[in-house]
Amino acid sequence: MKPAPFAYERPATLSEAVRILADVPGAKVLAGGQTLGPMLNLRLAQPEMIVDIGRIPELAEVTETAGAISIGATVTHAAIEDGRVSDPAGGFLRRVAKGIAYRAVRTRGTIGGSLAHADPAADWLSALTALGAEVVLSGSHGSRTVVLAEFARGAMQADIAADEIVVAVRVPKFSRASRFAYHKICRKTGEFAEAIGVAVDDPERGVRRLVAGATEGRPIVLNLERDLISLSVAALEEALSASGYVADAYVLKLHAVALHRACQEASAL
Ligand SMILES: Cc1cc2nc3c(=O)[nH]c(=O)nc-3n(C[C@H](O)[C@H](O)[C@H](O)COP(=O)(O)OP(=O)(O)OC[C@H]3O[C@@H](n4cnc5c(N)ncnc54)[C@H](O)[C@@H]3O)c2cc1C
């Protein structure tokens, strides 16, 4: 199938892009096109206008402060995989990027597009939630920052107004003593996950966070006091249920196993 007709704009600045979004109701942002492209072709999305943000320099910037790295929304998965972006989490971002789809998708797909789409099975949503990242947004009413754990309101529903653009994701820096593990259960390497388990442990910053991803909603964050190595599959099933997650026995176990493997892997580092 071919897309329904649409108008196309490729603004050179962020303010111009925001202005177009505010002026044209139903206009849609295009970043890497890896999700929006198929949606247009299948006519699942029929926007009146496409606003291509691929040539806006400030969205491709990577900046560093004392406590965080800010990664521009149009930075591609491939750029992170190739180490062209400083990794505040000791190589963790590179490992996650490498497991996303296959190289052709990673070459065009962007970190901001992935977060904006808020697919529960997407890798960045879970991985960056576990790191305690924040999303920076810009719209006609100014800029705001949202903690990523609260950014996804549900499956494919992000906290973005129609005239807002994801500008960057801010990832905190971790200490050298930190340990990170990411375990993705999927049928073939590089596919969307059936279950994701992420473990982050930074004793110096007092962060010990587990995240279960590829649930049907936003990633589930578990802040557990116990040592990661001591957490059994049964204990993790219990913690997931206690967090309010409802799933059939098989799915619950799948998520607990993904978390357990992440805990074991992080503990072995
Ligand atoms: C075959 C295939 C396999 C894939 N496998 C995986 C996988 O295993 N794991 C995984 O995580 N992902 C996977 N993906 C998704 C891919 O990694 C992209 O991240 C994803 O498609 C979105 O990024 P994009 O830059 O292509 O966004 P686009 O497709 O351009 O946009 C996606 C959505 O986000 C909106 N949007 C984009 N950028 C912004 C912004 N800056 N501000 C506001 N809104 C914005 C668009 O309007 C649109 O609604 C796969 C994709 C394909 C095609």
The ligand as an SDF file (V2000), in Angstrom:
LIG
                    3D

 53 58  0  0  0  0  0  0  0  0999 V2000
   11.9420   -4.3560   11.5050 C   0  0  0  0  0  0  0  0  0  0  0  0
   12.0420   -3.5230   12.7470 C   0  0  0  0  0  0  0  0  0  0  0  0
   12.4780   -4.1080   13.9010 C   0  0  0  0  0  0  0  0  0  0  0  0
   12.5670   -3.3460   15.0770 C   0  0  0  0  0  0  0  0  0  0  0  0
   13.0240   -3.9510   16.2070 N   0  0  0  0  0  0  0  0  0  0  0  0
   13.1670   -3.2200   17.3370 C   0  0  0  0  0  0  0  0  0  0  0  0
   13.6830   -3.8000   18.5160 C   0  0  0  0  0  0  0  0  0  0  0  0
   14.0670   -4.9710   18.5900 O   0  0  0  0  0  0  0  0  0  0  0  0
   13.7790   -2.9990   19.6160 N   0  0  0  0  0  0  0  0  0  0  0  0
   13.4260   -1.6890   19.5950 C   0  0  0  0  0  0  0  0  0  0  0  0
   13.5450   -1.0210   20.6220 O   0  0  0  0  0  0  0  0  0  0  0  0
   12.9540   -1.1140   18.4830 N   0  0  0  0  0  0  0  0  0  0  0  0
   12.8190   -1.8320   17.3500 C   0  0  0  0  0  0  0  0  0  0  0  0
   12.3430   -1.2230   16.2210 N   0  0  0  0  0  0  0  0  0  0  0  0
   11.9620    0.2250   16.2900 C   0  0  0  0  0  0  0  0  0  0  0  0
   13.1220    1.1440   15.8560 C   0  0  0  0  0  0  0  0  0  0  0  0
   14.2130    0.8490   16.6330 O   0  0  0  0  0  0  0  0  0  0  0  0
   12.9020    2.6960   16.0560 C   0  0  0  0  0  0  0  0  0  0  0  0
   13.4290    3.1170   17.2630 O   0  0  0  0  0  0  0  0  0  0  0  0
   11.5550    3.1230   16.1060 C   0  0  0  0  0  0  0  0  0  0  0  0
   11.0370    2.7450   14.8760 O   0  0  0  0  0  0  0  0  0  0  0  0
   11.2840    4.6460   16.2820 C   0  0  0  0  0  0  0  0  0  0  0  0
   12.3430    5.4810   15.9230 O   0  0  0  0  0  0  0  0  0  0  0  0
   12.3340    6.3720   14.5960 P   0  0  0  0  0  0  0  0  0  0  0  0
   13.4250    7.3490   14.7670 O   0  0  0  0  0  0  0  0  0  0  0  0
   12.3580    5.5090   13.4200 O   0  0  0  0  0  0  0  0  0  0  0  0
   10.9180    7.1560   14.7350 O   0  0  0  0  0  0  0  0  0  0  0  0
    9.7920    7.4290   13.6420 P   0  0  0  0  0  0  0  0  0  0  0  0
    9.3570    6.1720   13.0200 O   0  0  0  0  0  0  0  0  0  0  0  0
   10.1920    8.5280   12.7470 O   0  0  0  0  0  0  0  0  0  0  0  0
    8.6500    7.9710   14.6350 O   0  0  0  0  0  0  0  0  0  0  0  0
    8.0110    7.1040   15.5440 C   0  0  0  0  0  0  0  0  0  0  0  0
    6.9510    7.8860   16.3230 C   0  0  0  0  0  0  0  0  0  0  0  0
    7.5460    8.8120   17.2160 O   0  0  0  0  0  0  0  0  0  0  0  0
    7.2160   10.1670   16.8720 C   0  0  0  0  0  0  0  0  0  0  0  0
    8.4790   10.9040   17.0240 N   0  0  0  0  0  0  0  0  0  0  0  0
    9.6850   10.5730   16.5180 C   0  0  0  0  0  0  0  0  0  0  0  0
   10.6460   11.3920   16.9730 N   0  0  0  0  0  0  0  0  0  0  0  0
   10.0270   12.2680   17.7840 C   0  0  0  0  0  0  0  0  0  0  0  0
   10.4850   13.3630   18.5640 C   0  0  0  0  0  0  0  0  0  0  0  0
   11.7920   13.7020   18.6190 N   0  0  0  0  0  0  0  0  0  0  0  0
    9.5820   14.0480   19.2850 N   0  0  0  0  0  0  0  0  0  0  0  0
    8.2620   13.7210   19.2620 C   0  0  0  0  0  0  0  0  0  0  0  0
    7.7770   12.6820   18.5560 N   0  0  0  0  0  0  0  0  0  0  0  0
    8.6470   11.9670   17.8140 C   0  0  0  0  0  0  0  0  0  0  0  0
    6.6790   10.1150   15.4470 C   0  0  0  0  0  0  0  0  0  0  0  0
    5.7400   11.1380   15.2140 O   0  0  0  0  0  0  0  0  0  0  0  0
    6.0300    8.7400   15.4220 C   0  0  0  0  0  0  0  0  0  0  0  0
    4.7700    8.7930   16.0370 O   0  0  0  0  0  0  0  0  0  0  0  0
   12.2250   -1.9530   15.0580 C   0  0  0  0  0  0  0  0  0  0  0  0
   11.7880   -1.3580   13.8640 C   0  0  0  0  0  0  0  0  0  0  0  0
   11.6850   -2.1290   12.7040 C   0  0  0  0  0  0  0  0  0  0  0  0
   11.2440   -1.4710   11.4350 C   0  0  0  0  0  0  0  0  0  0  0  0
  1  2  1  0
  2  3  1  0
  2 52  2  0
  3  4  2  0
  4  5  1  0
  4 50  1  0
  5  6  2  0
  6  7  1  0
  6 13  1  0
  7  8  2  0
  7  9  1  0
  9 10  1  0
 10 11  2  0
 10 12  1  0
 12 13  2  0
 13 14  1  0
 14 15  1  0
 14 50  1  0
 15 16  1  0
 16 17  1  0
 16 18  1  0
 18 19  1  0
 18 20  1  0
 20 21  1  0
 20 22  1  0
 22 23  1  0
 23 24  1  0
 24 25  2  0
 24 26  1  0
 24 27  1  0
 27 28  1  0
 28 29  2  0
 28 30  1  0
 28 31  1  0
 31 32  1  0
 32 33  1  0
 33 34  1  0
 33 48  1  0
 34 35  1  0
 35 36  1  0
 35 46  1  0
 36 37  1  0
 36 45  1  0
 37 38  2  0
 38 39  1  0
 39 40  1  0
 39 45  2  0
 40 41  1  0
 40 42  2  0
 42 43  1  0
 43 44  2  0
 44 45  1  0
 46 47  1  0
 46 48  1  0
 48 49  1  0
 50 51  2  0
 51 52  1  0
 52 53  1  0
M  END
$$$$
